[in-house]
Amino acid sequence: MCIKMEDKEEIKKKIIEALRNIYDPEIPINIYDLGLLYSVDIKDDKIDVTLGVTSPFCPIAYLIVEQTKNALKNIFPDKEIEVHLDLNTLWSPKMMTEDGRKLFKLLYGYDPATGI
């Protein structure tokens, strides 16, 4: 059974919505707006998500993975959920969404991608 493109887009929107409820333990910004969602692959009955972290030395990165897996399993109970952690791709503030950068500036007084 092949999933139609519009169905994949709807699933991806729901994934993003779920990730906007999961927060980095050190920065009070959700993991989607921080730019930690690296990829989403949707195939039939499987959702494969790859996440990053703001630092490859994050001692509780596994929590983000588990929170993501649990959140997606609640939304898509009939799908197999795989969440991978990419520690090789270095995160940069330039990966943040516009909303994430605005919130960061509101919280800390500067845009982390520009330093202004």
Protein Blocks (a to p, Z undefined) as FASTA:
>chain_A
ZZdfklmmmmmmmmmmmmmmcccfkbccdfklnopafbdcdehjaccdddddfbfklmkl
mmmmmmmmmmmmmmmmmbccdddddfkbccdfklpcfklmmmmmmmnopafknoZZ
